[in-house]
Amino acid sequence: MMTNKEIRCLARETLHGKFSSFITLFLCAYIIETLIVSLPSSFLAAPKNLPLYLSQVLLSILLEALGSMIMLSINRGALQLIRGHKTSLADIFFAFRNQADHFLALELFFTIIHTLTSIPIYVYVWITRDSEMSLLTYAITSNMLSAVATGLTILITLIFSMSEFLMLDDPSLTAREALRKSTDLINGSTGQYFLLLLSFLGYIVLGFTSATIGFLWVVPYITVSQAIFYEKLKES
């Protein structure tokens, strides 16, 4: 198995001269995903009661899972690159064209876990809906809670982190099968994978400080590194 330093180096070499095509794929997928996920807040009125608020949360879970299916095209593009193939915008809808029910079940699994870790955010939004809190305080608190939820989700789902790549390689896998195979595949390497993800923390911070423009480079770098890690796990 390669070291994390070697994986990151190979990721940079793989992306050399191919950034433009990958960024185009990423931007198109991100725009579509954002439009899907933002539907509840764009077309639905602010909830006046708890049942309505909870129904909007459930709708958000479904839409977030559908949006995640779109973003799987980034993983698909990363696999294509490391295997010497070209990325294609047609891959944006790969998960919808190949056993969409399997992909939806898998993304619902991850989305539900993320939703559970995000309960403090939903509670915070509900109790502050009519408050006169400053926008800055609200934004800082919300972002901190989101960061904690994301971190918890990564830790909880670490052993399942290869399931999306596995299903992209074999869409006939059910969500249960992909999750089980991921557990078997990454067994003994979860620590290294966690450290690999942790090594990108500085780049993520830079991405935020650059008004998110830096993510145009950071996201491809991280995703290709993850794809290489997956490929090396399969080879070992």
N, C-alpha and C positions, 0 to 999 in steps of 0.2 A: 504493500500500500504506500502511495506517495505521501510525503509530508504535506502539511497545509501550505507551507511556503512554496513548495513545488507546484501544488495545485493552483495557487493564485498566479504564479509565474506562467504556467501553461494557459490559464484563462486569459491573461493579457496577450499572450502570443496568438491564441486562437482568435481573439477579437481584433487583432491588428489588421487594419485595412477593411474590416467588415462591420465597423461600428455603425455606419450610416444605415445599412440595411436592417440591422438589429434595432436601432433606435426608431426607425420607421415603424417596424412591427410593434415595438413597445408603445409608442405614442398612439397608434391606431387602436390597439387593444385597451390602453388606459382610458382613452376618450370614450369608447363604447362602454367599458366597465363603469366609468363614472356616471354616465347618463343612466345606466340601468339602476345603480345603487341609489342615485339621488332622486329617483321617482317619488318616493313617499313624501319627502320634504318639498318637492317641487309642485306637486299636484294635490296633496292632501292638506287640509286645514290643521292647524295646531290642535291636538287633542284636548277636549274639555273635561274628560273623565278618564278614570283609570282603565276601564275595559277597552275604550277606544285607543288609548295609548298602547296597551298591550297588543291589540290587534295590529297596530302599525309596526310594533316590534317584530311580530311574527312575519308580517309582509316583508320587513327589512331583511330578516333571516333568509327568506326564499330568494329575494333579489340579490343579496350578497353572494349566495351560493351560485346563482346564475352568472353574476359578474366574475366570480372566481373561475368559472368554466372558461370565460373569455380570456382571463389572464393566464390560463394554462398554456396559451399559445406562446408565451415567453419561455416557458420550460421546454416546449416542443421545439422552438427556434434554437434554444441552447443545445439541445440534443442533436439537432441537424448540423449545427456549426461544428461541434466537436467530432462529428462523424464525417466531416468533409462535404456536407451538402449545403445548399443555399437555403436561406430562410424565405418563407413565402407568406404573403398577407392572407392567403387562403387558409393558413393554419389558425387564424383567429377563431374560426368556427370548427376547428378539428374536434373538440369535445362534443359538439352538437351533432356532428355527422357520423360519429363512431360510438355506438352504445351510449347515447346521451344519458340514459337512465342510470348507468353505472357511474358515470362522472358526476351526475347530480347527487347521487347518494353519498359519494365520497366527499364532495364539497359541502354538503349539508352536515356531515359529521364534523368537519373542521369548523364550519360556521357556528354550529351549536356550541361547540367547546369555547370558541371565541366569545360568543354571546354570554355564556355563563361567567366567564372571567370579566366580562364587561358590565355585569350587573351594577357595580358601584357607579358606573357612568350613567346608566339609565335612571338609577335612583336620583343621582345628582341633577340630571336634566329635569326630572319630574318635580323635585322639590324647589328648584330655582326658576321654574317656568314663569312665575309672576313676580319674581323679586326684582329689585332695582340694582342688582349687582353690576359693577362696571364690566364692560366688554372684555377688558384686558384680564381681569381676575377670572372671569368665566372661561376665557380661552386658555389661560395658563393651567387652571385646575383641570379642565377637560382634557388637555393634551397630556398632562401628567398621568391622569387616570387611564388614558388610552395607551400610553407607553407601558404602564404596569400591566394592563390587560394583554397587550401584545407579547410582552416578555413571558407572562405566565402561560399563554397559549403555546409559545415556542417550546417551553420546558415540558409542558404536559404532552405535547404531540411529537416530541423529539423522536421517539421510536417509530413513529408512523411517517416520518418525513420523506421517505423514499417511495411512498405509495403512489403519489401523483406521477412520478417518472415511470414507475412500473406499469401503471395503467396506460400511460401514453405509449409505451412500448407494446402493450397487449391490452387493448380495450375490451377484450372478452372477459377480463378479470372482473369479478364483482367487487364492490367496495370492501366487503369482509375479507376476500381473498387478497386484495391489494394491501390491506392493512396488516394482515398476517404475514405476507411475504416481506413486507417492509421490516417488520419486527425481526424476522429471521435474518434478513440481509444486513441490517445495521447492527446486529448483535455483536457487542465487543468493540464497536467503533463509535458509539454515541458520544463518548467524551471528546474524541477528535473532531467529530462533526460540530458539536457545540462550540468548541474552541475556534473552528473555522468560521462559524457564524459570528462569534464574538470578535474576531479579528477585523470585521468590517464595521464595527461600531463607530470608529473614528470617521470613516467615509460617510456613514449615515448622518452623523452630526454635521459634517461639512455640506452634505446635501441639503439639510434644512437651513443652514446659515447662508447658502447661496440662493435663497428663495426657491428651493427645490429644483433649480436648473441642473445642479450637480447630479441629480438622480438619473439624468439621461446617460451618464457614464457609470454611476454606481450600480444601478439595477442590472444592466447587462453583465457587469463584472461579477456581481454576486451570483446571478443566476447561472452563468457559464461555469463558475467555480462549483456550484452545487451539482450541476450536470456532470462535471468531471469526477467529483467525489462519488456520485452514483455509478458512473461507468467503471471506476476503479474498484468499487465494492463488488461489482458483478464479475470482474476479472480475477479477483483474489479468491 
